[in-house]
Amino acid sequence: MENPHAERQAVLLERILKNASACTEMILELNHCVEEILRANASVKIAADLATKYRKNVQYNLAATTLHSDSEVP
C-alpha cells in the first residue's frame, strides 16, 4: 500500500519547486531591467554631479568675493 502522505508531499514539493523556479526567473528579469535602467541613467548621474560641483564652486567664489569686497570698503 502506497503512503498517501508521501504522495501529497511529493505533489506539494513539485509545486514549491515550480514556484521557486518561476520566482528565480522573475528575479533574473528584474535584475536585467535594473541594469538597463542604471546604464541609461549613467549620463544623468554625471550631469547631476557636475551641476552639484559647479554650484559649490559658485557658492565658494561668491562668498570669497563678498568677503574680499567687504574688506576693501573704508
PDB file as gemmi writes it, atoms N, CA and C in Angstrom:
CRYST1    1.000    1.000    1.000  90.00  90.00  90.00 P 1                      
ATOM      1  N   MET A   1       0.834  -1.188   0.000  1.00  0.00           N  
ATOM      2  CA  MET A   1       0.000   0.000   0.000  1.00  0.00           C  
ATOM      3  C   MET A   1       0.884   1.260   0.000  1.00  0.00           C  
ATOM      4  N   GLU A   2       0.520   2.198  -0.882  1.00  0.00           N  
ATOM      5  CA  GLU A   2       1.249   3.451  -1.008  1.00  0.00           C  
ATOM      6  C   GLU A   2       0.956   4.354   0.188  1.00  0.00           C  
ATOM      7  N   ASN A   3       1.933   5.156   0.531  1.00  0.00           N  
ATOM      8  CA  ASN A   3       1.769   6.102   1.624  1.00  0.00           C  
ATOM      9  C   ASN A   3       1.096   7.362   1.067  1.00  0.00           C  
ATOM     10  N   PRO A   4      -0.140   7.684   1.506  1.00  0.00           N  
ATOM     11  CA  PRO A   4      -0.835   8.874   0.968  1.00  0.00           C  
ATOM     12  C   PRO A   4      -0.119  10.173   1.343  1.00  0.00           C  
ATOM     13  N   HIS A   5       0.552  10.172   2.476  1.00  0.00           N  
ATOM     14  CA  HIS A   5       1.277  11.386   2.884  1.00  0.00           C  
ATOM     15  C   HIS A   5       2.465  11.632   1.966  1.00  0.00           C  
ATOM     16  N   ALA A   6       3.139  10.572   1.547  1.00  0.00           N  
ATOM     17  CA  ALA A   6       4.282  10.705   0.658  1.00  0.00           C  
ATOM     18  C   ALA A   6       3.838  11.243  -0.699  1.00  0.00           C  
ATOM     19  N   GLU A   7       2.707  10.793  -1.198  1.00  0.00           N  
ATOM     20  CA  GLU A   7       2.193  11.305  -2.476  1.00  0.00           C  
ATOM     21  C   GLU A   7       1.855  12.782  -2.364  1.00  0.00           C  
ATOM     22  N   ARG A   8       1.163  13.142  -1.284  1.00  0.00           N  
ATOM     23  CA  ARG A   8       0.792  14.557  -1.091  1.00  0.00           C  
ATOM     24  C   ARG A   8       2.043  15.417  -0.948  1.00  0.00           C  
ATOM     25  N   GLN A   9       3.034  14.944  -0.205  1.00  0.00           N  
ATOM     26  CA  GLN A   9       4.279  15.696  -0.040  1.00  0.00           C  
ATOM     27  C   GLN A   9       5.011  15.848  -1.371  1.00  0.00           C  
ATOM     28  N   ALA A  10       4.975  14.802  -2.188  1.00  0.00           N  
ATOM     29  CA  ALA A  10       5.622  14.875  -3.497  1.00  0.00           C  
ATOM     30  C   ALA A  10       4.948  15.919  -4.375  1.00  0.00           C  
ATOM     31  N   VAL A  11       3.605  15.969  -4.340  1.00  0.00           N  
ATOM     32  CA  VAL A  11       2.862  16.966  -5.122  1.00  0.00           C  
ATOM     33  C   VAL A  11       3.187  18.371  -4.629  1.00  0.00           C  
ATOM     34  N   LEU A  12       3.187  18.538  -3.300  1.00  0.00           N  
ATOM     35  CA  LEU A  12       3.485  19.858  -2.735  1.00  0.00           C  
ATOM     36  C   LEU A  12       4.924  20.282  -3.056  1.00  0.00           C  
ATOM     37  N   LEU A  13       5.852  19.348  -2.955  1.00  0.00           N  
ATOM     38  CA  LEU A  13       7.242  19.658  -3.264  1.00  0.00           C  
ATOM     39  C   LEU A  13       7.400  20.060  -4.727  1.00  0.00           C  
ATOM     40  N   GLU A  14       6.685  19.401  -5.600  1.00  0.00           N  
ATOM     41  CA  GLU A  14       6.726  19.743  -7.023  1.00  0.00           C  
ATOM     42  C   GLU A  14       6.201  21.155  -7.261  1.00  0.00           C  
ATOM     43  N   ARG A  15       5.113  21.506  -6.586  1.00  0.00           N  
ATOM     44  CA  ARG A  15       4.560  22.863  -6.715  1.00  0.00           C  
ATOM     45  C   ARG A  15       5.535  23.900  -6.183  1.00  0.00           C  
ATOM     46  N   ILE A  16       6.170  23.588  -5.039  1.00  0.00           N  
ATOM     47  CA  ILE A  16       7.139  24.517  -4.454  1.00  0.00           C  
ATOM     48  C   ILE A  16       8.306  24.731  -5.412  1.00  0.00           C  
ATOM     49  N   LEU A  17       8.823  23.672  -5.970  1.00  0.00           N  
ATOM     50  CA  LEU A  17       9.940  23.790  -6.904  1.00  0.00           C  
ATOM     51  C   LEU A  17       9.558  24.585  -8.149  1.00  0.00           C  
ATOM     52  N   LYS A  18       8.354  24.365  -8.643  1.00  0.00           N  
ATOM     53  CA  LYS A  18       7.888  25.097  -9.828  1.00  0.00           C  
ATOM     54  C   LYS A  18       7.768  26.592  -9.514  1.00  0.00           C  
ATOM     55  N   ASN A  19       7.200  26.911  -8.343  1.00  0.00           N  
ATOM     56  CA  ASN A  19       7.055  28.319  -7.959  1.00  0.00           C  
ATOM     57  C   ASN A  19       8.408  28.967  -7.696  1.00  0.00           C  
ATOM     58  N   ALA A  20       9.335  28.218  -7.078  1.00  0.00           N  
ATOM     59  CA  ALA A  20      10.668  28.755  -6.822  1.00  0.00           C  
ATOM     60  C   ALA A  20      11.392  29.023  -8.137  1.00  0.00           C  
ATOM     61  N   SER A  21      11.221  28.138  -9.089  1.00  0.00           N  
ATOM     62  CA  SER A  21      11.843  28.328 -10.399  1.00  0.00           C  
ATOM     63  C   SER A  21      11.284  29.567 -11.090  1.00  0.00           C  
ATOM     64  N   ALA A  22       9.966  29.735 -11.031  1.00  0.00           N  
ATOM     65  CA  ALA A  22       9.344  30.919 -11.642  1.00  0.00           C  
ATOM     66  C   ALA A  22       9.807  32.187 -10.941  1.00  0.00           C  
ATOM     67  N   CYS A  23       9.931  32.129  -9.626  1.00  0.00           N  
ATOM     68  CA  CYS A  23      10.391  33.292  -8.852  1.00  0.00           C  
ATOM     69  C   CYS A  23      11.830  33.651  -9.230  1.00  0.00           C  
ATOM     70  N   THR A  24      12.678  32.657  -9.350  1.00  0.00           N  
ATOM     71  CA  THR A  24      14.068  32.885  -9.744  1.00  0.00           C  
ATOM     72  C   THR A  24      14.134  33.526 -11.123  1.00  0.00           C  
ATOM     73  N   GLU A  25      13.310  33.046 -12.025  1.00  0.00           N  
ATOM     74  CA  GLU A  25      13.270  33.601 -13.382  1.00  0.00           C  
ATOM     75  C   GLU A  25      12.858  35.072 -13.356  1.00  0.00           C  
ATOM     76  N   MET A  26      11.863  35.405 -12.539  1.00  0.00           N  
ATOM     77  CA  MET A  26      11.401  36.796 -12.445  1.00  0.00           C  
ATOM     78  C   MET A  26      12.466  37.684 -11.812  1.00  0.00           C  
ATOM     79  N   ILE A  27      13.188  37.173 -10.834  1.00  0.00           N  
ATOM     80  CA  ILE A  27      14.252  37.964 -10.198  1.00  0.00           C  
ATOM     81  C   ILE A  27      15.368  38.235 -11.190  1.00  0.00           C  
ATOM     82  N   LEU A  28      15.713  37.249 -12.004  1.00  0.00           N  
ATOM     83  CA  LEU A  28      16.730  37.468 -13.032  1.00  0.00           C  
ATOM     84  C   LEU A  28      16.278  38.526 -14.037  1.00  0.00           C  
ATOM     85  N   GLU A  29      15.013  38.492 -14.409  1.00  0.00           N  
ATOM     86  CA  GLU A  29      14.466  39.501 -15.325  1.00  0.00           C  
ATOM     87  C   GLU A  29      14.498  40.884 -14.683  1.00  0.00           C  
ATOM     88  N   LEU A  30      14.147  40.954 -13.401  1.00  0.00           N  
ATOM     89  CA  LEU A  30      14.180  42.222 -12.670  1.00  0.00           C  
ATOM     90  C   LEU A  30      15.601  42.768 -12.609  1.00  0.00           C  
ATOM     91  N   ASN A  31      16.578  41.910 -12.324  1.00  0.00           N  
ATOM     92  CA  ASN A  31      17.977  42.349 -12.288  1.00  0.00           C  
ATOM     93  C   ASN A  31      18.410  42.894 -13.641  1.00  0.00           C  
ATOM     94  N   HIS A  32      17.998  42.242 -14.703  1.00  0.00           N  
ATOM     95  CA  HIS A  32      18.332  42.703 -16.051  1.00  0.00           C  
ATOM     96  C   HIS A  32      17.736  44.098 -16.296  1.00  0.00           C  
ATOM     97  N   CYS A  33      16.492  44.296 -15.893  1.00  0.00           N  
ATOM     98  CA  CYS A  33      15.841  45.599 -16.087  1.00  0.00           C  
ATOM     99  C   CYS A  33      16.533  46.686 -15.267  1.00  0.00           C  
ATOM    100  N   VAL A  34      16.919  46.367 -14.042  1.00  0.00           N  
ATOM    101  CA  VAL A  34      17.605  47.345 -13.198  1.00  0.00           C  
ATOM    102  C   VAL A  34      18.951  47.725 -13.817  1.00  0.00           C  
ATOM    103  N   GLU A  35      19.663  46.746 -14.353  1.00  0.00           N  
ATOM    104  CA  GLU A  35      20.934  47.039 -15.016  1.00  0.00           C  
ATOM    105  C   GLU A  35      20.731  47.963 -16.212  1.00  0.00           C  
ATOM    106  N   GLU A  36      19.679  47.745 -16.982  1.00  0.00           N  
ATOM    107  CA  GLU A  36      19.391  48.625 -18.122  1.00  0.00           C  
ATOM    108  C   GLU A  36      19.090  50.045 -17.658  1.00  0.00           C  
ATOM    109  N   ILE A  37      18.335  50.167 -16.592  1.00  0.00           N  
ATOM    110  CA  ILE A  37      17.994  51.495 -16.059  1.00  0.00           C  
ATOM    111  C   ILE A  37      19.253  52.202 -15.570  1.00  0.00           C  
ATOM    112  N   LEU A  38      20.115  51.478 -14.865  1.00  0.00           N  
ATOM    113  CA  LEU A  38      21.351  52.087 -14.373  1.00  0.00           C  
ATOM    114  C   LEU A  38      22.238  52.554 -15.520  1.00  0.00           C  
ATOM    115  N   ARG A  39      22.326  51.757 -16.577  1.00  0.00           N  
ATOM    116  CA  ARG A  39      23.111  52.167 -17.741  1.00  0.00           C  
ATOM    117  C   ARG A  39      22.505  53.405 -18.398  1.00  0.00           C  
ATOM    118  N   ALA A  40      21.172  53.440 -18.492  1.00  0.00           N  
ATOM    119  CA  ALA A  40      20.505  54.585 -19.128  1.00  0.00           C  
ATOM    120  C   ALA A  40      20.660  55.854 -18.301  1.00  0.00           C  
ATOM    121  N   ASN A  41      20.749  55.720 -16.989  1.00  0.00           N  
ATOM    122  CA  ASN A  41      20.834  56.886 -16.109  1.00  0.00           C  
ATOM    123  C   ASN A  41      22.260  57.319 -15.806  1.00  0.00           C  
ATOM    124  N   ALA A  42      23.237  56.635 -16.353  1.00  0.00           N  
ATOM    125  CA  ALA A  42      24.631  56.966 -16.050  1.00  0.00           C  
ATOM    126  C   ALA A  42      24.964  58.405 -16.444  1.00  0.00           C  
ATOM    127  N   SER A  43      24.524  58.830 -17.607  1.00  0.00           N  
ATOM    128  CA  SER A  43      24.828  60.202 -18.044  1.00  0.00           C  
ATOM    129  C   SER A  43      24.088  61.235 -17.194  1.00  0.00           C  
ATOM    130  N   VAL A  44      22.904  60.893 -16.728  1.00  0.00           N  
ATOM    131  CA  VAL A  44      22.158  61.814 -15.852  1.00  0.00           C  
ATOM    132  C   VAL A  44      22.903  61.990 -14.531  1.00  0.00           C  
ATOM    133  N   LYS A  45      23.453  60.912 -14.012  1.00  0.00           N  
ATOM    134  CA  LYS A  45      24.218  60.981 -12.764  1.00  0.00           C  
ATOM    135  C   LYS A  45      25.451  61.856 -12.940  1.00  0.00           C  
ATOM    136  N   ILE A  46      26.143  61.695 -14.060  1.00  0.00           N  
ATOM    137  CA  ILE A  46      27.329  62.514 -14.326  1.00  0.00           C  
ATOM    138  C   ILE A  46      26.946  63.990 -14.398  1.00  0.00           C  
ATOM    139  N   ALA A  47      25.854  64.292 -15.094  1.00  0.00           N  
ATOM    140  CA  ALA A  47      25.403  65.686 -15.215  1.00  0.00           C  
ATOM    141  C   ALA A  47      25.015  66.250 -13.846  1.00  0.00           C  
ATOM    142  N   ALA A  48      24.361  65.448 -13.029  1.00  0.00           N  
ATOM    143  CA  ALA A  48      23.965  65.904 -11.690  1.00  0.00           C  
ATOM    144  C   ALA A  48      25.196  66.161 -10.825  1.00  0.00           C  
ATOM    145  N   ASP A  49      26.199  65.296 -10.919  1.00  0.00           N  
ATOM    146  CA  ASP A  49      27.429  65.501 -10.159  1.00  0.00           C  
ATOM    147  C   ASP A  49      28.137  66.780 -10.596  1.00  0.00           C  
ATOM    148  N   LEU A  50      28.184  67.003 -11.896  1.00  0.00           N  
ATOM    149  CA  LEU A  50      28.820  68.230 -12.408  1.00  0.00           C  
ATOM    150  C   LEU A  50      28.064  69.469 -11.942  1.00  0.00           C  
ATOM    151  N   ALA A  51      26.740  69.421 -11.971  1.00  0.00           N  
ATOM    152  CA  ALA A  51      25.944  70.567 -11.533  1.00  0.00           C  
ATOM    153  C   ALA A  51      26.162  70.840 -10.051  1.00  0.00           C  
ATOM    154  N   THR A  52      26.256  69.786  -9.257  1.00  0.00           N  
ATOM    155  CA  THR A  52      26.493  69.953  -7.821  1.00  0.00           C  
ATOM    156  C   THR A  52      27.853  70.588  -7.570  1.00  0.00           C  
ATOM    157  N   LYS A  53      28.883  70.123  -8.258  1.00  0.00           N  
ATOM    158  CA  LYS A  53      30.222  70.693  -8.092  1.00  0.00           C  
ATOM    159  C   LYS A  53      30.248  72.148  -8.548  1.00  0.00           C  
ATOM    160  N   TYR A  54      29.569  72.441  -9.647  1.00  0.00           N  
ATOM    161  CA  TYR A  54      29.514  73.814 -10.146  1.00  0.00           C  
ATOM    162  C   TYR A  54      28.842  74.733  -9.120  1.00  0.00           C  
ATOM    163  N   ARG A  55      27.724  74.264  -8.550  1.00  0.00           N  
ATOM    164  CA  ARG A  55      27.008  75.059  -7.549  1.00  0.00           C  
ATOM    165  C   ARG A  55      27.895  75.332  -6.337  1.00  0.00           C  
ATOM    166  N   LYS A  56      28.636  74.318  -5.878  1.00  0.00           N  
ATOM    167  CA  LYS A  56      29.515  74.502  -4.725  1.00  0.00           C  
ATOM    168  C   LYS A  56      30.622  75.501  -5.041  1.00  0.00           C  
ATOM    169  N   ASN A  57      31.165  75.415  -6.262  1.00  0.00           N  
ATOM    170  CA  ASN A  57      32.206  76.360  -6.660  1.00  0.00           C  
ATOM    171  C   ASN A  57      31.669  77.787  -6.736  1.00  0.00           C  
ATOM    172  N   VAL A  58      30.474  77.942  -7.261  1.00  0.00           N  
ATOM    173  CA  VAL A  58      29.863  79.276  -7.352  1.00  0.00           C  
ATOM    174  C   VAL A  58      29.635  79.838  -5.950  1.00  0.00           C  
ATOM    175  N   GLN A  59      29.121  79.014  -5.040  1.00  0.00           N  
ATOM    176  CA  GLN A  59      28.896  79.489  -3.676  1.00  0.00           C  
ATOM    177  C   GLN A  59      30.201  79.906  -3.013  1.00  0.00           C  
ATOM    178  N   TYR A  60      31.236  79.108  -3.205  1.00  0.00           N  
ATOM    179  CA  TYR A  60      32.542  79.443  -2.619  1.00  0.00           C  
ATOM    180  C   TYR A  60      33.066  80.759  -3.181  1.00  0.00           C  
ATOM    181  N   ASN A  61      32.996  80.903  -4.508  1.00  0.00           N  
ATOM    182  CA  ASN A  61      33.505  82.126  -5.135  1.00  0.00           C  
ATOM    183  C   ASN A  61      32.687  83.345  -4.748  1.00  0.00           C  
ATOM    184  N   LEU A  62      31.377  83.189  -4.618  1.00  0.00           N  
ATOM    185  CA  LEU A  62      30.553  84.320  -4.172  1.00  0.00           C  
ATOM    186  C   LEU A  62      30.902  84.709  -2.739  1.00  0.00           C  
ATOM    187  N   ALA A  63      31.097  83.726  -1.897  1.00  0.00           N  
ATOM    188  CA  ALA A  63      31.462  84.020  -0.512  1.00  0.00           C  
ATOM    189  C   ALA A  63      32.830  84.697  -0.452  1.00  0.00           C  
ATOM    190  N   ALA A  64      33.784  84.209  -1.235  1.00  0.00           N  
ATOM    191  CA  ALA A  64      35.126  84.796  -1.241  1.00  0.00           C  
ATOM    192  C   ALA A  64      35.079  86.208  -1.802  1.00  0.00           C  
ATOM    193  N   THR A  65      34.302  86.433  -2.839  1.00  0.00           N  
ATOM    194  CA  THR A  65      34.182  87.770  -3.436  1.00  0.00           C  
ATOM    195  C   THR A  65      33.520  88.730  -2.458  1.00  0.00           C  
ATOM    196  N   THR A  66      32.497  88.266  -1.762  1.00  0.00           N  
ATOM    197  CA  THR A  66      31.802  89.118  -0.798  1.00  0.00           C  
ATOM    198  C   THR A  66      32.736  89.498   0.342  1.00  0.00           C  
ATOM    199  N   LEU A  67      33.492  88.541   0.862  1.00  0.00           N  
ATOM    200  CA  LEU A  67      34.424  88.836   1.934  1.00  0.00           C  
ATOM    201  C   LEU A  67      35.506  89.802   1.468  1.00  0.00           C  
ATOM    202  N   HIS A  68      35.995  89.595   0.262  1.00  0.00           N  
ATOM    203  CA  HIS A  68      37.050  90.447  -0.289  1.00  0.00           C  
ATOM    204  C   HIS A  68      36.537  91.873  -0.509  1.00  0.00           C  
ATOM    205  N   SER A  69      35.341  92.016  -1.062  1.00  0.00           N  
ATOM    206  CA  SER A  69      34.800  93.358  -1.330  1.00  0.00           C  
ATOM    207  C   SER A  69      34.413  94.061  -0.042  1.00  0.00           C  
ATOM    208  N   ASP A  70      33.998  93.331   0.986  1.00  0.00           N  
ATOM    209  CA  ASP A  70      33.660  93.955   2.276  1.00  0.00           C  
ATOM    210  C   ASP A  70      34.914  94.490   2.969  1.00  0.00           C  
ATOM    211  N   SER A  71      36.022  93.837   2.814  1.00  0.00           N  
ATOM    212  CA  SER A  71      37.249  94.274   3.471  1.00  0.00           C  
ATOM    213  C   SER A  71      37.869  95.489   2.790  1.00  0.00           C  
ATOM    214  N   GLU A  72      37.532  95.769   1.540  1.00  0.00           N  
ATOM    215  CA  GLU A  72      38.084  96.915   0.823  1.00  0.00           C  
ATOM    216  C   GLU A  72      37.317  98.196   1.112  1.00  0.00           C  
ATOM    217  N   VAL A  73      36.073  98.076   1.570  1.00  0.00           N  
ATOM    218  CA  VAL A  73      35.271  99.282   1.819  1.00  0.00           C  
ATOM    219  C   VAL A  73      35.774  99.943   3.088  1.00  0.00           C  
ATOM    220  N   PRO A  74      36.112 101.308   3.014  1.00  0.00           N  
ATOM    221  CA  PRO A  74      36.631 102.021   4.197  1.00  0.00           C  
ATOM    222  C   PRO A  74      35.565 102.354   5.207  1.00  0.00           C  
TER     223      PRO A  74                                                      
END                                                                             
